[in-house]
């Protein structure tokens, strides 16, 4: 089956480098460092269990709220079963060659778990991941 070229050409290598530099500068203006721990689901005789991989190298990222004007706002998520916890969602912006996948997670200084729930389509100069912050007090 022949490959159909896109209707519009993608950015040139020079344009990509400028976009990558701009992304790096934007991240560096308000950086956060994370060490993502990859995990996958594996079938077992009794169901499914999580298999944890080797932690990825420390990465510099930028956290971007997905709702509200400043603080990480609640994005329409209902409280969890105990009534005192909720979920916060945000995007994590990374440089184009960053290592990330769905289900990667890290725990912040307060022990609160942050989990990558989806990846935004890759555009060759940056990576974005949707992240859910679990267990924050409401």
Backbone as a printed PyTorch tensor [residue, N CA C, xyz], in Angstrom:
tensor([[[  0.8430,  -1.1700,   0.0000],
         [  0.0000,   0.0000,   0.0000],
         [  0.8980,   1.2450,   0.0000]],

        [[  0.6860,   2.1720,  -0.9180],
         [  1.5450,   3.3600,  -0.9890],
         [  1.2980,   4.3040,   0.1760]],

        [[  2.3660,   4.9850,   0.5720],
         [  2.2640,   5.9810,   1.6400],
         [  1.8080,   7.2970,   1.0270]],

        [[  0.7610,   7.8660,   1.5850],
         [  0.2300,   9.1280,   1.0680],
         [  0.8890,  10.2700,   1.8380]],

        [[  1.5520,  11.1870,   1.1500],
         [  2.2130,  12.2900,   1.8560],
         [  1.1810,  13.2380,   2.4590]],

        [[  1.5460,  13.9550,   3.5210],
         [  0.6040,  14.9070,   4.1230],
         [  0.2950,  16.0450,   3.1500]],

        [[ -0.8660,  16.6620,   3.3330],
         [ -1.2700,  17.7580,   2.4590],
         [ -0.3840,  18.9790,   2.6360]],

        [[  0.0690,  19.2120,   3.8670],
         [  0.9500,  20.3540,   4.1110],
         [  2.2800,  19.8350,   4.6130]],

        [[  3.3640,  20.4190,   4.1800],
         [  4.6710,  19.9430,   4.6430],
         [  4.8760,  20.2730,   6.1170]],

        [[  5.6400,  19.4360,   6.7830],
         [  5.9670,  19.6830,   8.1860],
         [  7.0360,  20.7550,   8.2880]],

        [[  7.3500,  21.1580,   9.5040],
         [  8.3790,  22.1840,   9.6790],
         [  9.7450,  21.6820,   9.2220]],

        [[ 10.5510,  22.5960,   8.7400],
         [ 11.9070,  22.2390,   8.3270],
         [ 12.7420,  21.9550,   9.5650]],

        [[ 13.9240,  21.3940,   9.3610],
         [ 14.7900,  21.0930,  10.5030],
         [ 15.1860,  22.3680,  11.2410]],

        [[ 15.3740,  23.4610,  10.5070],
         [ 15.7140,  24.7360,  11.1570],
         [ 14.5520,  25.2280,  12.0130]],

        [[ 13.3270,  25.0880,  11.4830],
         [ 12.1530,  25.5050,  12.2550],
         [ 11.9830,  24.6420,  13.4950]],

        [[ 12.2340,  23.3350,  13.3480],
         [ 12.1300,  22.4440,  14.5030],
         [ 13.1130,  22.8450,  15.5870]],

        [[ 14.3380,  23.1970,  15.1980],
         [ 15.3290,  23.5970,  16.1970],
         [ 14.9010,  24.8480,  16.9450]],

        [[ 14.3050,  25.8070,  16.2410],
         [ 13.8110,  27.0230,  16.9030],
         [ 12.6870,  26.6740,  17.8650]],

        [[ 11.7600,  25.8190,  17.4370],
         [ 10.6640,  25.4150,  18.2990],
         [ 11.1750,  24.6630,  19.5210]],

        [[ 12.1760,  23.8090,  19.3250],
         [ 12.7590,  23.0730,  20.4520],
         [ 13.4390,  24.0240,  21.4310]],

        [[ 14.1670,  25.0040,  20.9110],
         [ 14.8190,  25.9890,  21.7820],
         [ 13.7890,  26.7800,  22.5710]],

        [[ 12.6910,  27.1650,  21.9040],
         [ 11.6280,  27.9040,  22.5910],
         [ 10.9890,  27.0540,  23.6830]],

        [[ 10.7680,  25.7770,  23.3960],
         [ 10.2030,  24.8810,  24.4010],
         [ 11.1380,  24.7590,  25.5990]],

        [[ 12.4290,  24.5720,  25.3410],
         [ 13.4070,  24.4590,  26.4290],
         [ 13.4420,  25.7160,  27.2810]],

        [[ 13.3680,  26.8840,  26.6370],
         [ 13.3710,  28.1460,  27.3750],
         [ 12.1130,  28.2850,  28.2210]],

        [[ 10.9720,  27.8590,  27.6810],
         [  9.7130,  27.9290,  28.4250],
         [  9.7560,  27.0180,  29.6440]],

        [[ 10.2980,  25.8240,  29.4730],
         [ 10.4340,  24.9010,  30.6040],
         [ 11.3860,  25.4650,  31.6450]],

        [[ 12.5080,  26.0110,  31.1930],
         [ 13.5290,  26.5260,  32.1030],
         [ 13.0440,  27.7290,  32.9040]],

        [[ 12.0180,  28.4230,  32.4200],
         [ 11.4980,  29.5910,  33.1360],
         [ 10.7650,  29.1950,  34.4170]],

        [[ 10.2700,  27.9710,  34.5010],
         [  9.5670,  27.5040,  35.6990],
         [  9.7140,  25.9780,  35.7720]],

        [[ 10.9260,  25.4950,  36.0450],
         [ 11.1790,  24.0560,  35.9310],
         [ 10.7750,  23.2470,  37.1590]],

        [[ 10.5040,  21.9940,  36.9210],
         [ 10.2890,  20.9970,  37.9540],
         [ 11.0920,  19.7770,  37.5280]],

        [[ 11.6870,  19.0840,  38.4670],
         [ 12.4070,  17.8680,  38.1140],
         [ 11.6230,  16.6560,  38.6020]],

        [[ 11.5570,  15.6290,  37.7670],
         [ 10.8570,  14.3980,  38.1260],
         [ 11.6850,  13.2000,  37.6830]],

        [[ 11.5620,  12.1350,  38.4370],
         [ 12.1000,  10.8420,  38.0390],
         [ 10.8990,   9.9320,  37.8580]],

        [[ 10.5430,   9.6800,  36.6190],
         [  9.3820,   8.8530,  36.3190],
         [  9.7070,   7.3790,  36.5110]],

        [[  8.7550,   6.6660,  37.0780],
         [  8.9000,   5.2220,  37.2520],
         [  7.9100,   4.5500,  36.2990]],

        [[  8.4230,   3.8320,  35.2910],
         [  7.5080,   3.1790,  34.3550],
         [  6.8710,   1.9430,  34.9770]],

        [[  5.6740,   1.6520,  34.5330],
         [  5.0270,   0.4220,  34.9700],
         [  4.0900,  -0.0640,  33.8720]],

        [[  3.8710,  -1.3400,  33.8480],
         [  2.9850,  -1.9690,  32.8720],
         [  2.1010,  -2.9660,  33.5990]],

        [[  1.0240,  -3.3440,  32.9390],
         [  0.1490,  -4.3520,  33.5060],
         [  0.5090,  -5.7060,  32.9220]],

        [[  0.5500,  -6.7150,  33.7820],
         [  0.8560,  -8.0750,  33.3420],
         [ -0.2310,  -9.0100,  33.8580]],

        [[ -0.6670,  -9.9110,  33.0000],
         [ -1.6860, -10.8780,  33.4120],
         [ -1.0460, -11.9330,  34.3060]],

        [[ -1.7670, -12.2890,  35.3360],
         [ -1.3300, -13.3590,  36.2260],
         [ -2.4590, -14.3780,  36.3230]],

        [[ -2.2320, -15.4370,  37.0460],
         [ -3.2760, -16.4460,  37.2210],
         [ -4.4830, -15.9240,  37.9660]],

        [[ -4.2990, -14.8230,  38.7090],
         [ -5.4050, -14.2920,  39.5080],
         [ -5.8710, -12.9280,  39.0130]],

        [[ -5.5100, -12.5510,  37.8240],
         [ -5.9450, -11.2590,  37.3030],
         [ -4.8010, -10.5060,  36.6620]],

        [[ -4.6860,  -9.2460,  37.0590],
         [ -3.6660,  -8.3700,  36.4890],
         [ -2.8910,  -7.7280,  37.6300]],

        [[ -1.5710,  -7.6130,  37.4710],
         [ -0.7740,  -6.9190,  38.4790],
         [  0.1650,  -5.9390,  37.7780]],

        [[  0.6380,  -4.9500,  38.5270],
         [  1.5600,  -3.9510,  37.9850],
         [  2.9860,  -4.4730,  38.0590]],

        [[  3.7250,  -4.2550,  36.9860],
         [  5.1430,  -4.5980,  36.9390],
         [  5.9040,  -3.2850,  36.8180]],

        [[  6.7800,  -3.0110,  37.7790],
         [  7.5150,  -1.7470,  37.8230],
         [  8.8460,  -1.8890,  37.1020]],

        [[  9.1690,  -0.8920,  36.2830],
         [ 10.4270,  -0.8900,  35.5500],
         [ 11.4910,  -0.0780,  36.2590]],

        [[ 12.6400,   0.0090,  35.6390],
         [ 13.7390,   0.8130,  36.1620],
         [ 13.3840,   2.2890,  36.0340]],

        [[ 13.5560,   3.0750,  37.0970],
         [ 13.2410,   4.5070,  37.0000],
         [ 13.9860,   5.1710,  35.8420]],

        [[ 13.2950,   6.0720,  35.1850],
         [ 13.9050,   6.8060,  34.0750],
         [ 14.8670,   7.8480,  34.6480]],

        [[ 15.7970,   8.3700,  33.8450],
         [ 16.6900,   9.4160,  34.3390],
         [ 15.8970,  10.6660,  34.7740]],

        [[ 16.4830,  11.4150,  35.6820],
         [ 15.8790,  12.6690,  36.1390],
         [ 15.6360,  13.5790,  34.9360]],

        [[ 14.4270,  14.1490,  34.8410],
         [ 14.0690,  15.0030,  33.7130],
         [ 13.5580,  16.3480,  34.2140]],

        [[ 13.8430,  17.3830,  33.4430],
         [ 13.3450,  18.7210,  33.7490],
         [ 12.0820,  18.9330,  32.9240]],

        [[ 10.9910,  19.2830,  33.5950],
         [  9.6940,  19.4380,  32.9510],
         [  9.0500,  20.7350,  33.4370]],

        [[  7.9190,  21.0710,  32.8470],
         [  7.1270,  22.1910,  33.3340],
         [  5.6950,  21.7270,  33.4940]],

        [[  5.1190,  22.0080,  34.6530],
         [  3.7370,  21.6410,  34.9290],
         [  2.8220,  22.7890,  34.4910]],

        [[  1.7750,  22.4580,  33.7600],
         [  0.8630,  23.4580,  33.2230],
         [ -0.5530,  23.1250,  33.6740]],

        [[ -1.2000,  24.0190,  34.4300],
         [ -2.5920,  23.7610,  34.8370],
         [ -3.4940,  23.6380,  33.6150]],

        [[ -4.4980,  22.7820,  33.7140],
         [ -5.4230,  22.6190,  32.5980],
         [ -6.7340,  23.3490,  32.8080]],

        [[ -6.9380,  23.9220,  33.9800],
         [ -8.1520,  24.6940,  34.2540],
         [ -7.8070,  25.7490,  35.2950]],

        [[ -8.5610,  26.8130,  35.3300],
         [ -8.3110,  27.8660,  36.3080],
         [ -7.2260,  28.8130,  35.8400]],

        [[ -6.8580,  29.7430,  36.6920],
         [ -5.9290,  30.7840,  36.2570],
         [ -4.5390,  30.6740,  36.8610]],

        [[ -4.3790,  29.9390,  37.9430],
         [ -3.0600,  29.9210,  38.5530],
         [ -2.7270,  28.5880,  39.1750]],

        [[ -3.3730,  28.2700,  40.2710],
         [ -3.0860,  27.0180,  40.9620],
         [ -3.6600,  25.8550,  40.1640]],

        [[ -3.1970,  24.6670,  40.4740],
         [ -3.7390,  23.5010,  39.7990],
         [ -5.1980,  23.3610,  40.2020]],

        [[ -6.0590,  23.5690,  39.2630],
         [ -7.4850,  23.5980,  39.5490],
         [ -8.1030,  22.2210,  39.3620]],

        [[ -9.1720,  21.9900,  40.0670],
         [ -9.8920,  20.7410,  39.9100],
         [-10.5660,  20.7560,  38.5430]],

        [[-10.3600,  19.7230,  37.7900],
         [-10.8920,  19.6890,  36.4260],
         [-12.1410,  18.8230,  36.3510]],

        [[-13.1010,  19.1000,  37.2360],
         [-14.3810,  18.4060,  37.1670],
         [-14.3620,  16.9940,  37.7160]],

        [[-13.3620,  16.6350,  38.4910],
         [-13.3040,  15.2930,  39.0410],
         [-14.0450,  15.2410,  40.3720]],

        [[-14.7860,  14.1850,  40.5860],
         [-15.5460,  14.0220,  41.8210],
         [-14.6270,  13.5660,  42.9440]],

        [[-14.9990,  13.8510,  44.1990],
         [-14.2050,  13.3590,  45.3310],
         [-14.1340,  11.8400,  45.3370]],

        [[-13.0680,  11.3180,  45.9070],
         [-12.9320,   9.8760,  46.0250],
         [-13.8030,   9.3760,  47.1610]],

        [[-13.7780,   8.0750,  47.4140],
         [-14.6940,   7.4490,  48.3560],
         [-14.6790,   8.0120,  49.7590]],

        [[-13.5450,   8.5120,  50.2350],
         [-13.5070,   9.0040,  51.6090],
         [-14.0800,  10.4060,  51.7390]],

        [[-14.3960,  11.0530,  50.6240],
         [-15.0080,  12.3730,  50.6660],
         [-14.0380,  13.5080,  50.9190]],

        [[-12.7760,  13.1940,  51.2200],
         [-11.8090,  14.2310,  51.5280],
         [-10.7280,  14.3750,  50.4630]],

        [[-10.7410,  13.4980,  49.4990],
         [ -9.7180,  13.5400,  48.4860],
         [-10.3320,  13.8170,  47.1180]],

        [[ -9.5360,  14.3410,  46.2470],
         [ -9.9840,  14.5830,  44.8940],
         [ -8.8090,  14.3490,  43.9500]],

        [[ -9.0610,  14.5430,  42.6780],
         [ -8.0100,  14.4030,  41.6790],
         [ -7.7970,  15.7480,  41.0290]],

        [[ -6.5660,  16.0740,  40.7460],
         [ -6.2460,  17.2740,  39.9950],
         [ -5.5550,  16.8380,  38.7150]],

        [[ -5.8890,  17.4940,  37.6200],
         [ -5.2540,  17.1470,  36.3590],
         [ -4.4630,  18.3310,  35.8380]],

        [[ -3.3740,  18.0400,  35.1540],
         [ -2.5440,  19.0740,  34.5530],
         [ -1.7270,  18.4460,  33.4410]],

        [[ -1.0360,  19.2650,  32.6900],
         [ -0.1510,  18.7600,  31.6460],
         [  1.2920,  18.9270,  32.0830]],

        [[  2.1130,  18.0020,  31.6440],
         [  3.5380,  18.0530,  31.9010],
         [  4.2150,  18.2530,  30.5360]],

        [[  4.9120,  19.3670,  30.3900],
         [  5.6080,  19.6880,  29.1460],
         [  7.0570,  19.2630,  29.2640]],

        [[  7.5450,  18.5480,  28.2370],
         [  8.9130,  18.0490,  28.2310],
         [  9.5660,  18.3530,  26.8900]],

        [[ 10.8830,  18.2930,  26.8610],
         [ 11.5920,  18.4920,  25.6010],
         [ 11.3020,  17.3210,  24.6720]],

        [[ 11.5960,  17.4960,  23.4110],
         [ 11.1770,  16.5590,  22.3610],
         [ 11.6730,  15.1340,  22.5330]],

        [[ 12.8460,  14.9370,  23.1570],
         [ 13.3720,  13.5770,  23.2740],
         [ 13.2000,  12.9970,  24.6790]],

        [[ 12.2930,  13.5610,  25.4620],
         [ 12.0600,  13.0780,  26.8210],
         [ 11.4660,  11.6720,  26.8010]],

        [[ 11.7260,  10.9320,  27.8530],
         [ 11.2180,   9.5670,  27.9790],
         [ 10.0060,   9.5740,  28.9010]],

        [[  8.8610,   9.1910,  28.3550],
         [  7.6250,   9.1490,  29.1320],
         [  6.6530,   8.1960,  28.4600]],

        [[  5.7970,   7.5720,  29.2610],
         [  4.7700,   6.7060,  28.7060],
         [  3.5720,   6.7060,  29.6560]],

        [[  2.4450,   6.2370,  29.1490],
         [  1.2430,   6.1270,  29.9680],
         [  1.5260,   5.1760,  31.1240]],

        [[  0.9790,   5.4910,  32.2880],
         [  1.1450,   4.7690,  33.5530],
         [  2.4430,   5.0910,  34.2750]],

        [[  3.3540,   5.8680,  33.6720],
         [  4.5210,   6.3280,  34.4260],
         [  4.0140,   7.1370,  35.6210]],

        [[  4.7520,   7.1250,  36.7110],
         [  4.3270,   7.8890,  37.8850],
         [  5.5370,   8.3580,  38.6750]],

        [[  5.2820,   9.2910,  39.5770],
         [  6.2690,   9.7060,  40.5650],
         [  5.5100,  10.1920,  41.7860]],

        [[  6.2020,  10.2190,  42.9090],
         [  5.6320,  10.7400,  44.1460],
         [  6.3520,  12.0380,  44.4800]],

        [[  5.5900,  13.0730,  44.8320],
         [  6.2290,  14.3520,  45.1560],
         [  6.7340,  14.3410,  46.5940]],

        [[  7.2470,  15.4700,  47.0520],
         [  7.8620,  15.5570,  48.3790],
         [  6.8780,  15.2150,  49.5010]],

        [[  5.5760,  15.4190,  49.2600],
         [  4.5630,  15.1020,  50.2640],
         [  4.0760,  13.6650,  50.1660]],

        [[  4.6630,  12.8860,  49.2540],
         [  4.2440,  11.5090,  49.0690],
         [  2.9960,  11.3600,  48.2180]],

        [[  2.5570,  12.4290,  47.5850],
         [  1.3690,  12.3780,  46.7360],
         [  1.7570,  11.8490,  45.3650]],

        [[  0.9940,  10.9080,  44.8820],
         [  1.2980,  10.2200,  43.6240],
         [  0.7700,  11.0090,  42.4270]],

        [[  1.6070,  11.1220,  41.4170],
         [  1.2510,  11.7700,  40.1540],
         [  1.4050,  10.7210,  39.0670]],

        [[  0.3810,  10.5520,  38.2410],
         [  0.4010,   9.4840,  37.2470],
         [  0.0930,  10.0180,  35.8500]],

        [[  0.8760,   9.5840,  34.8770],
         [  0.6340,   9.9450,  33.4770],
         [ -0.5560,   9.1320,  32.9890]],

        [[ -1.6090,   9.8380,  32.5740],
         [ -2.8240,   9.1560,  32.1340],
         [ -2.9490,   9.0730,  30.6210]],

        [[ -2.3260,  10.0130,  29.9020],
         [ -2.3400,   9.9430,  28.4390],
         [ -1.2370,  10.8370,  27.8880]],

        [[ -0.8920,  10.5930,  26.6390],
         [  0.1090,  11.4010,  25.9590],
         [ -0.5770,  12.2290,  24.8880]],

        [[ -0.2210,  13.4920,  24.8100],
         [ -0.7280,  14.3620,  23.7610],
         [  0.0400,  14.0010,  22.4920]],

        [[ -0.6060,  14.0080,  21.3250],
         [  0.1110,  13.6260,  20.0970],
         [  1.4450,  14.3460,  19.9580]],

        [[  2.4330,  13.5950,  19.5620],
         [  3.8120,  14.0710,  19.4650],
         [  3.9840,  14.9700,  18.2490]],

        [[  4.6290,  16.1370,  18.4230],
         [  4.7720,  17.0800,  17.3150],
         [  6.2240,  17.3080,  16.8850]],

        [[  7.1600,  16.4660,  17.3200],
         [  8.5680,  16.4860,  16.9040],
         [  9.4020,  17.6030,  17.5260]],

        [[  8.8360,  18.4460,  18.3800],
         [  9.6810,  19.4270,  19.0590],
         [  9.3860,  19.5200,  20.5530]],

        [[  8.3260,  18.8830,  21.0190],
         [  8.0360,  18.8380,  22.4470],
         [  7.1720,  17.6100,  22.7130]],

        [[  7.1240,  17.2170,  23.9730],
         [  6.2200,  16.1460,  24.4110],
         [  5.3500,  16.7130,  25.5180]],

        [[  4.0990,  16.3340,  25.4830],
         [  3.1650,  16.7130,  26.5420],
         [  2.4570,  15.4650,  27.0380]],

        [[  2.2720,  15.4120,  28.3350],
         [  1.5660,  14.2930,  28.9360],
         [  0.4740,  14.8370,  29.8440]],

        [[ -0.6830,  14.2180,  29.8040],
         [ -1.7430,  14.5220,  30.7560],
         [ -1.4090,  13.7760,  32.0450]],

        [[ -1.4520,  14.4910,  33.1550],
         [ -1.0880,  13.9050,  34.4450],
         [ -2.2270,  14.1160,  35.4290]],

        [[ -2.4720,  13.1090,  36.2490],
         [ -3.4520,  13.2110,  37.3310],
         [ -2.7040,  13.1390,  38.6460]],

        [[ -2.9670,  14.1060,  39.4900],
         [ -2.3860,  14.1370,  40.8280],
         [ -3.4070,  13.5050,  41.7620]],

        [[ -3.0730,  12.3910,  42.3650],
         [ -4.0120,  11.6240,  43.1620],
         [ -3.8090,  11.8730,  44.6520]],

        [[ -4.9040,  11.8610,  45.4020],
         [ -4.8090,  11.9040,  46.8450],
         [ -4.5660,  13.2810,  47.4310]],

        [[ -4.8480,  14.3450,  46.6940],
         [ -4.6730,  15.6750,  47.2570],
         [ -5.8500,  15.9920,  48.1550]],

        [[ -5.5950,  16.7210,  49.2160],
         [ -6.6940,  17.0380,  50.1230],
         [ -7.5490,  18.1380,  49.5220]],

        [[ -8.8460,  18.0110,  49.6170],
         [ -9.7670,  18.9660,  49.0060],
         [-10.1600,  19.9420,  49.9920]]])
